[in-house]
Amino acid sequence: MKKANPVWQVILELSRYGGFRTPSETLSLRWEDIDWEMNRMSIPEPKVEHHEGRGIRSCPIFPELRPILDEAFEIFGDKSEYEVAAPQ
């Protein structure tokens, strides 16, 4: 992980600790989907949004994931509305 650039670190950690489908959910997550105060994320589910009652799920921000999200916000937060703008 230490050799991966910051974009790929976020992609891998969201998949590993957040259970995100990659690339669909990872690349759909916006900064506005993260509730920092409640320590939760609203995860878009493009793969299953056509099913009734699906399309967004909620997930806690696990302790292992919080530092990654904080660092990503410092690096990318003002550059894009998306958590992961594009893999590099």
C-alpha positions, 0 to 999 in steps of 0.5 A: 500500500505504501508504494501505491499513489494516493488515488489507488490507496483510496480505491484499495482501502475503500474496497478492503475496509468499506466493502465497496464494489470496485470500480462502480461504487468506488468511483461513484462516491462523492464527498457529500456522501460522507457524513463526517459527524455521524461517521457514516457513508451513503454508498451509491450502488449503480450495479443494483439501483434498478432493483426496488429499494436499492441504489444507496446503502449506508456503511459506518466509517470503520476506524481503519478507513477514517485516516485514509478518508481524512488524508484523501480529503486533504489532498483531493477535497477541493479538487473534485466532488468525487472521492476518487476523481479518476485512477492514475 
